[in-house]
Amino acid sequence: MMSPDLIHVYQKQLDKIEPGASSMDPAKFIQNRWGLISGENGVYGLNTVRYEDFDVGAVGCVVCHSGKAAGEFIVGLGSKNVDVVRMAKDLNRLEKWWKVFGKKIKRNQKPIKM
């Protein structure tokens, strides 16, 4: 799980960029860095969960228990590409940054409609 409302940073970037259109596409970045699979609606298995008054980012089972074969996305196919250690280290760094700067950013952004 991610710090409350940190998931909005990812979602806001997805709204700005056409999937696969650029190297700045956050879904492609996450796919290349952490080995997660992305599609036209973002990263498979990266979910937004409502908890009290916050939206919390959480990875679901599909992150590890899905894959692609012959270009098709298949739930249940194991993924050998997920780098859980890198993901945890990156999220740990992001969380530290978010604790310092997140409140300032949150005040200036409009809520994202889901």
C-alpha positions in Angstrom: 0.0 0.0 0.0 1.0 3.6 -0.7 0.7 6.7 1.4 -2.9 8.1 1.3 -3.6 10.0 -1.9 -0.1 9.3 -3.4 -1.9 7.3 -6.0 -3.3 10.5 -7.4 0.1 11.5 -8.6 0.2 8.4 -10.9 -3.4 8.9 -12.0 -3.0 12.6 -12.8 0.0 11.7 -15.0 -2.0 9.0 -16.8 -4.7 11.5 -17.5 -2.2 13.8 -19.2 -0.5 11.3 -21.5 -1.8 9.0 -24.1 -0.8 5.4 -23.1 2.3 4.3 -24.9 2.8 7.7 -26.6 5.9 8.7 -24.9 8.7 7.6 -22.6 7.1 9.8 -20.0 4.0 7.5 -19.8 3.9 6.5 -16.1 2.5 3.1 -17.0 5.3 2.3 -19.4 7.8 3.6 -16.8 6.4 1.3 -14.2 6.4 -1.6 -16.6 10.0 -1.1 -17.5 11.3 -0.3 -14.0 9.2 -2.8 -11.9 8.3 -5.4 -14.5 4.5 -4.8 -14.2 2.2 -5.2 -17.2 0.4 -2.2 -18.5 -2.5 -1.8 -20.9 -4.5 1.0 -22.3 -6.0 1.8 -18.9 -2.7 1.8 -17.0 -1.0 -0.8 -14.9 -2.8 -4.1 -14.4 -3.2 -4.8 -10.7 -2.4 -1.3 -9.5 -5.6 -0.4 -7.7 -7.1 2.5 -5.9 -8.8 1.6 -2.6 -10.9 4.0 -0.6 -10.0 4.0 3.1 -11.8 6.4 5.4 -11.3 9.8 3.6 -8.3 8.8 1.5 -7.6 7.0 -1.7 -4.8 4.5 -1.2 -2.8 2.8 -3.9 -2.5 -1.0 -3.5 -1.1 -3.7 -5.6 -3.4 -6.7 -6.2 -2.8 -10.3 -7.0 -2.8 -9.7 -10.7 0.5 -7.8 -10.4 2.4 -11.1 -9.9 -0.3 -13.6 -11.1 -0.7 -12.5 -14.7 1.4 -12.3 -17.8 1.4 -12.0 -21.6 1.7 -14.8 -24.0 1.5 -14.3 -27.8 0.6 -10.7 -27.1 -2.5 -11.6 -25.0 -2.9 -10.6 -21.3 -3.7 -13.7 -19.3 -4.7 -13.7 -15.6 -3.2 -16.6 -13.7 -0.1 -16.8 -15.8 2.9 -16.2 -13.5 5.1 -13.3 -14.1 8.9 -13.7 -13.8 9.5 -10.0 -14.5 8.1 -8.3 -11.3 10.9 -6.8 -9.3 9.4 -6.6 -5.8 12.6 -5.4 -4.2 13.0 -2.5 -6.6 9.3 -1.6 -6.2 9.6 -1.6 -2.4 12.7 0.6 -2.4 11.3 3.0 -4.9 8.0 3.3 -3.0 9.9 3.8 0.2 11.8 6.7 -1.3 8.6 8.1 -2.8 6.8 7.9 0.5 9.5 9.9 2.2 9.2 12.6 -0.5 5.4 12.5 -0.2 5.5 13.1 3.6 7.5 16.3 3.0 5.9 17.7 -0.2 2.6 15.8 -0.6 0.5 18.3 1.4 1.7 21.2 -0.7 0.8 19.4 -3.9 -2.5 18.2 -2.6 -3.7 21.7 -1.8 -3.0 22.8 -5.4 -4.6 20.0 -7.3 -8.2 19.4 -8.2 -9.8 16.1 -7.2 -9.6 13.4 -9.8 -13.0 11.9 -10.8 -13.0 8.1 -11.0 
